[in-house]
Amino acid sequence: MPVSEPDATSCHRAEVWATVAVARQRIEDVSGRAIGHELLFRPTATAAGSGEGGAGFDDDAATAGVLAVVTTHLDLADIAGDGLLFINLPRSFVIGSLPLPLPPGRVVLELLERVEVDDQVRAGVERLRGDGYLIALDDVVLDDPRLALAELADFVKVDLAAVPGPALTAVVDQLRARAPQVRFIAERIETEDDRSRALAAGFTLLQGYLLSRPAVVSRDILAQHAPTAARLLSRLAAPGTSMADLAEVAATDPAIAARVLRAVNNVSGVRLAVANLPRALTLLGRERLHQLLVLDLVAGFGHQDDELPVRAVARTRAAQLLCPAVPEAAATEALVRLCAHLMAADPPEVAAWLGLPLPEPAVASACDALDTYLEVCDRDLPLPDLGAYAALDVSMAWFTGLVEGRELVDRLLPRRVDGGPAATRSGGRS
């Protein structure tokens, strides 16, 4: 059998993929017409924790997870529809420490009750409002400290369970005196009595289980390689880093490369599919790449399987060597097939999600030969006919890809020592 190394991706699948989820709950007016939805955090296997506001709950990670899901992993239009989109906003996002990639216009940012109002927060709210975002104050109670920001708010949300009895009318009166422009949303409408109480107090918008329960939308995704993402962020921060340098790092991680291609190919204005990673990064831009990486890191959508970058480079490089006439197209198709294999999906389905056309025959033939070679090596089976390719040629392409992959990854991601930032790589067969 020719010199080879098994692909072994199936045994790593649990480490490199994640299920991301978000729930949406309807907000409606008194006639029952939906005016929008609130997006709600839902913990996943990679983002477990206590309930919202409880001990151990991380507001930053929850909001980062919601933003990552709706801006990268799922189609925003499918989740939000045509109405307003309400999203909880902790302090880090208000003051600009963490990125906010959603376009303004119909996005309502809910200032959480746990955000302490100070000069930084006021300046952040004024900036966000100036950028075109709508502002809501979430879970307001009587004499709430956030009333100091009421004149900047478009909506005020009141949890009926937290404001019992006559205090509800007092809250509404207090808000109307300070900010007559705001619209009131009564939350946690769970019974007809709750609805009647809210209407009697003057609320015009309602949200709660009586009207609709949150609907969860989830998707299996490839998680980014956390050390690669950190390295990319470091490169982005370094002056003089070229797009070629960024593409070199991004190419070592199939999740990051795929996400870049999807972000570019699934926006208006891109008329032809972009399959060239350096060009896709140029179109995406440094700021958007930074947002994409940071949100997934904060949300915890990352893995530490340091063999995957080697395999990613090896596959794409081998495909290029087997199809030298169109090397970029071959590398992209190899990436698509690796993503499909890791997620147990069909390559055409992954290509469609990335906004890419089906490969031309020469590219498909080269990648078919490579796939067959890796499968039989992994299972220690005799080599079948590889079509137009000699087994030795495919073997040498794969071996060259492995060597170049290990050299590149060792240069970009130094080995971890005693739990440092890059994991010690396992050797040999998996």
Secondary structure, DSSP 8 states (H G I E B T S, - for coil): --S------GGGHHHHEEEEEEEEEEEEETTS-EEEEEEEE---TTS--SSTTSTT--HHHHHHHHHHIIIIIS-HHHHHTTSEEEEEE-HHHHTTSS---S-SSSEEEEE-TT----HHHHHHHHHHHHTT-EEEE-S--TT-GGGGGGGG-SEEEEEGGGS-TTHHHHHHHHHHHH-TT-EEEEE---SHHHHHHHHHHT--EE-STTT---EEEEEEEE-EEHHHHHHHHHHHHSTT--HHHHHHHHTT-HHHHHHHHHHHHTSTT--S----HHHHHHHH-HHHHHHHHHHHHHHT-EE--THHHHHHHHHHHHHHHH-TTSHHHHHHHHHHHHHHHHTT--HHHHHHHHT-----HHHHHHHHHHHHHHHHHHHT------TTS-HHHHHHHHHHHHHHHHHHHHHHS---SSS-SS-----S--
